[in-house]
Structure formats: structure tokens, C-alpha cells
Amino acid sequence: MAKYEITGTPVLSNEWDIFTVDENGKQVPTDTYGVNISIGLHPTDGIAPDFTKTIVSVSHNSQNGYEVDTQRQQDILDYMNSINA
């Protein structure tokens, strides 16, 4: 039995570019971007209160929309599996 269940639909923040620092100390954009995904969670033990967890999902500019959606769903599933193990 799962220890936690998702309540509602996960909420995505605005996407943000991911930068790195070059050899001159300047920030330069990478080919990746991130989004915060807030997940409402309900503990199934009937004792603990509901809570929200935010995870980060990183995507590559070469991915199409379907691939990004699939990756984000996988990131949520991976998180849920980790807390329900």
C-alpha cells in the first residue's frame, strides 16, 4: 500500500534557463532549462497532515513537447516511488 498519494494536479512554475560559468567567470546559458513542480501529497496513515513537495525537472532544448511532458511525468513518478518505497 502506498504511504502517500498525490492530491490534485501538480503545478508547474515558469520555466527558467540553466546557466554555467565559463573560463572568464561569465554566466552563459546551457542547452537546458528547468521547472519547479509542486506536488500536493496526502499521507495515507490518517495521522500526518497533507503537505506540498516541490521537485525540479530539467529538460534539454532538443526535446519536443511530448518528450518534455513524458519526462516531467517520469520525474513525478520517480519521486513518488522514492517516498513510497
PyMOL commands that place a pseudoatom at each C-alpha (Angstrom):
pseudoatom trace, name=CA, resn=MET, resi=1, chain=A, elem=C, hetatm=0, pos=[0.000, 0.000, 0.000]
pseudoatom trace, name=CA, resn=ALA, resi=2, chain=A, elem=C, hetatm=0, pos=[1.239, 3.478, -0.855]
pseudoatom trace, name=CA, resn=LYS, resi=3, chain=A, elem=C, hetatm=0, pos=[2.297, 5.712, 2.025]
pseudoatom trace, name=CA, resn=TYR, resi=4, chain=A, elem=C, hetatm=0, pos=[1.499, 8.892, 0.060]
pseudoatom trace, name=CA, resn=GLU, resi=5, chain=A, elem=C, hetatm=0, pos=[-0.950, 9.811, -2.677]
pseudoatom trace, name=CA, resn=ILE, resi=6, chain=A, elem=C, hetatm=0, pos=[-0.989, 12.839, -4.973]
pseudoatom trace, name=CA, resn=THR, resi=7, chain=A, elem=C, hetatm=0, pos=[-3.829, 15.253, -4.340]
pseudoatom trace, name=CA, resn=GLY, resi=8, chain=A, elem=C, hetatm=0, pos=[-4.910, 17.332, -7.298]
pseudoatom trace, name=CA, resn=THR, resi=9, chain=A, elem=C, hetatm=0, pos=[-2.838, 18.177, -10.329]
pseudoatom trace, name=CA, resn=PRO, resi=10, chain=A, elem=C, hetatm=0, pos=[0.871, 19.013, -9.944]
pseudoatom trace, name=CA, resn=VAL, resi=11, chain=A, elem=C, hetatm=0, pos=[1.537, 22.728, -10.502]
pseudoatom trace, name=CA, resn=LEU, resi=12, chain=A, elem=C, hetatm=0, pos=[4.384, 23.867, -12.758]
pseudoatom trace, name=CA, resn=SER, resi=13, chain=A, elem=C, hetatm=0, pos=[6.306, 27.105, -12.255]
pseudoatom trace, name=CA, resn=ASN, resi=14, chain=A, elem=C, hetatm=0, pos=[7.532, 29.175, -15.165]
pseudoatom trace, name=CA, resn=GLU, resi=15, chain=A, elem=C, hetatm=0, pos=[10.425, 27.552, -16.977]
pseudoatom trace, name=CA, resn=TRP, resi=16, chain=A, elem=C, hetatm=0, pos=[13.878, 29.021, -16.284]
pseudoatom trace, name=CA, resn=ASP, resi=17, chain=A, elem=C, hetatm=0, pos=[17.143, 28.823, -18.164]
pseudoatom trace, name=CA, resn=ILE, resi=18, chain=A, elem=C, hetatm=0, pos=[20.059, 26.976, -16.625]
pseudoatom trace, name=CA, resn=PHE, resi=19, chain=A, elem=C, hetatm=0, pos=[23.406, 28.756, -16.784]
pseudoatom trace, name=CA, resn=THR, resi=20, chain=A, elem=C, hetatm=0, pos=[27.012, 27.716, -16.271]
pseudoatom trace, name=CA, resn=VAL, resi=21, chain=A, elem=C, hetatm=0, pos=[30.132, 29.782, -15.688]
pseudoatom trace, name=CA, resn=ASP, resi=22, chain=A, elem=C, hetatm=0, pos=[32.731, 29.944, -18.474]
pseudoatom trace, name=CA, resn=GLU, resi=23, chain=A, elem=C, hetatm=0, pos=[36.508, 30.191, -18.112]
pseudoatom trace, name=CA, resn=ASN, resi=24, chain=A, elem=C, hetatm=0, pos=[36.225, 34.002, -17.804]
pseudoatom trace, name=CA, resn=GLY, resi=25, chain=A, elem=C, hetatm=0, pos=[33.793, 33.791, -14.910]
pseudoatom trace, name=CA, resn=LYS, resi=26, chain=A, elem=C, hetatm=0, pos=[30.821, 34.877, -17.037]
pseudoatom trace, name=CA, resn=GLN, resi=27, chain=A, elem=C, hetatm=0, pos=[27.462, 33.162, -16.825]
pseudoatom trace, name=CA, resn=VAL, resi=28, chain=A, elem=C, hetatm=0, pos=[26.471, 31.571, -20.117]
pseudoatom trace, name=CA, resn=PRO, resi=29, chain=A, elem=C, hetatm=0, pos=[23.241, 29.708, -20.928]
pseudoatom trace, name=CA, resn=THR, resi=30, chain=A, elem=C, hetatm=0, pos=[23.315, 25.942, -21.385]
pseudoatom trace, name=CA, resn=ASP, resi=31, chain=A, elem=C, hetatm=0, pos=[21.062, 23.899, -23.669]
pseudoatom trace, name=CA, resn=THR, resi=32, chain=A, elem=C, hetatm=0, pos=[18.882, 23.013, -20.675]
pseudoatom trace, name=CA, resn=TYR, resi=33, chain=A, elem=C, hetatm=0, pos=[16.070, 24.601, -18.719]
pseudoatom trace, name=CA, resn=GLY, resi=34, chain=A, elem=C, hetatm=0, pos=[14.244, 23.740, -15.555]
pseudoatom trace, name=CA, resn=VAL, resi=35, chain=A, elem=C, hetatm=0, pos=[10.816, 23.931, -14.000]
pseudoatom trace, name=CA, resn=ASN, resi=36, chain=A, elem=C, hetatm=0, pos=[9.668, 23.514, -10.411]
pseudoatom trace, name=CA, resn=ILE, resi=37, chain=A, elem=C, hetatm=0, pos=[6.814, 21.041, -9.994]
pseudoatom trace, name=CA, resn=SER, resi=38, chain=A, elem=C, hetatm=0, pos=[4.759, 21.399, -6.805]
pseudoatom trace, name=CA, resn=ILE, resi=39, chain=A, elem=C, hetatm=0, pos=[3.005, 18.193, -5.797]
pseudoatom trace, name=CA, resn=GLY, resi=40, chain=A, elem=C, hetatm=0, pos=[0.225, 18.084, -3.209]
pseudoatom trace, name=CA, resn=LEU, resi=41, chain=A, elem=C, hetatm=0, pos=[0.593, 14.933, -1.103]
pseudoatom trace, name=CA, resn=HIS, resi=42, chain=A, elem=C, hetatm=0, pos=[-1.748, 13.098, 1.235]
pseudoatom trace, name=CA, resn=PRO, resi=43, chain=A, elem=C, hetatm=0, pos=[-0.252, 10.674, 3.778]
pseudoatom trace, name=CA, resn=THR, resi=44, chain=A, elem=C, hetatm=0, pos=[-2.396, 7.550, 3.881]
pseudoatom trace, name=CA, resn=ASP, resi=45, chain=A, elem=C, hetatm=0, pos=[-1.701, 6.846, 7.568]
pseudoatom trace, name=CA, resn=GLY, resi=46, chain=A, elem=C, hetatm=0, pos=[-4.543, 9.146, 8.657]
pseudoatom trace, name=CA, resn=ILE, resi=47, chain=A, elem=C, hetatm=0, pos=[-2.252, 10.862, 11.145]
pseudoatom trace, name=CA, resn=ALA, resi=48, chain=A, elem=C, hetatm=0, pos=[0.061, 13.249, 9.311]
pseudoatom trace, name=CA, resn=PRO, resi=49, chain=A, elem=C, hetatm=0, pos=[-1.400, 16.318, 7.559]
pseudoatom trace, name=CA, resn=ASP, resi=50, chain=A, elem=C, hetatm=0, pos=[-1.381, 16.882, 3.812]
pseudoatom trace, name=CA, resn=PHE, resi=51, chain=A, elem=C, hetatm=0, pos=[1.682, 18.727, 2.524]
pseudoatom trace, name=CA, resn=THR, resi=52, chain=A, elem=C, hetatm=0, pos=[3.303, 20.017, -0.658]
pseudoatom trace, name=CA, resn=LYS, resi=53, chain=A, elem=C, hetatm=0, pos=[6.679, 18.979, -2.070]
pseudoatom trace, name=CA, resn=THR, resi=54, chain=A, elem=C, hetatm=0, pos=[8.463, 20.834, -4.863]
pseudoatom trace, name=CA, resn=ILE, resi=55, chain=A, elem=C, hetatm=0, pos=[10.774, 18.919, -7.192]
pseudoatom trace, name=CA, resn=VAL, resi=56, chain=A, elem=C, hetatm=0, pos=[12.915, 20.213, -10.063]
pseudoatom trace, name=CA, resn=SER, resi=57, chain=A, elem=C, hetatm=0, pos=[12.626, 18.797, -13.565]
pseudoatom trace, name=CA, resn=VAL, resi=58, chain=A, elem=C, hetatm=0, pos=[15.388, 19.618, -16.062]
pseudoatom trace, name=CA, resn=SER, resi=59, chain=A, elem=C, hetatm=0, pos=[14.791, 19.387, -19.828]
pseudoatom trace, name=CA, resn=HIS, resi=60, chain=A, elem=C, hetatm=0, pos=[17.022, 19.771, -22.873]
pseudoatom trace, name=CA, resn=ASN, resi=61, chain=A, elem=C, hetatm=0, pos=[16.244, 22.221, -25.670]
pseudoatom trace, name=CA, resn=SER, resi=62, chain=A, elem=C, hetatm=0, pos=[16.380, 19.364, -28.199]
pseudoatom trace, name=CA, resn=GLN, resi=63, chain=A, elem=C, hetatm=0, pos=[13.367, 17.635, -26.613]
pseudoatom trace, name=CA, resn=ASN, resi=64, chain=A, elem=C, hetatm=0, pos=[9.942, 18.109, -28.196]
pseudoatom trace, name=CA, resn=GLY, resi=65, chain=A, elem=C, hetatm=0, pos=[6.869, 18.926, -26.117]
pseudoatom trace, name=CA, resn=TYR, resi=66, chain=A, elem=C, hetatm=0, pos=[5.745, 15.317, -25.840]
pseudoatom trace, name=CA, resn=GLU, resi=67, chain=A, elem=C, hetatm=0, pos=[9.196, 14.247, -24.616]
pseudoatom trace, name=CA, resn=VAL, resi=68, chain=A, elem=C, hetatm=0, pos=[9.243, 17.047, -22.027]
pseudoatom trace, name=CA, resn=ASP, resi=69, chain=A, elem=C, hetatm=0, pos=[5.761, 16.097, -20.773]
pseudoatom trace, name=CA, resn=THR, resi=70, chain=A, elem=C, hetatm=0, pos=[6.793, 12.438, -20.546]
pseudoatom trace, name=CA, resn=GLN, resi=71, chain=A, elem=C, hetatm=0, pos=[9.988, 13.343, -18.689]
pseudoatom trace, name=CA, resn=ARG, resi=72, chain=A, elem=C, hetatm=0, pos=[8.116, 15.506, -16.170]
pseudoatom trace, name=CA, resn=GLN, resi=73, chain=A, elem=C, hetatm=0, pos=[5.622, 12.722, -15.518]
pseudoatom trace, name=CA, resn=GLN, resi=74, chain=A, elem=C, hetatm=0, pos=[8.546, 10.326, -15.034]
pseudoatom trace, name=CA, resn=ASP, resi=75, chain=A, elem=C, hetatm=0, pos=[10.201, 12.747, -12.573]
pseudoatom trace, name=CA, resn=ILE, resi=76, chain=A, elem=C, hetatm=0, pos=[6.950, 12.822, -10.552]
pseudoatom trace, name=CA, resn=LEU, resi=77, chain=A, elem=C, hetatm=0, pos=[6.653, 9.020, -10.695]
pseudoatom trace, name=CA, resn=ASP, resi=78, chain=A, elem=C, hetatm=0, pos=[10.295, 8.608, -9.610]
pseudoatom trace, name=CA, resn=TYR, resi=79, chain=A, elem=C, hetatm=0, pos=[9.714, 10.904, -6.636]
pseudoatom trace, name=CA, resn=MET, resi=80, chain=A, elem=C, hetatm=0, pos=[6.533, 9.066, -5.650]
pseudoatom trace, name=CA, resn=ASN, resi=81, chain=A, elem=C, hetatm=0, pos=[8.319, 5.720, -5.880]
pseudoatom trace, name=CA, resn=SER, resi=82, chain=A, elem=C, hetatm=0, pos=[11.131, 7.035, -3.681]
pseudoatom trace, name=CA, resn=ILE, resi=83, chain=A, elem=C, hetatm=0, pos=[8.800, 8.132, -0.873]
pseudoatom trace, name=CA, resn=ASN, resi=84, chain=A, elem=C, hetatm=0, pos=[6.588, 5.055, -1.103]
pseudoatom trace, name=CA, resn=ALA, resi=85, chain=A, elem=C, hetatm=0, pos=[9.464, 2.554, -1.017]
for i in range(1, 85): cmd.bond("trace and resi %d" % i, "trace and resi %d" % (i + 1))
show_as sticks, trace
zoom trace
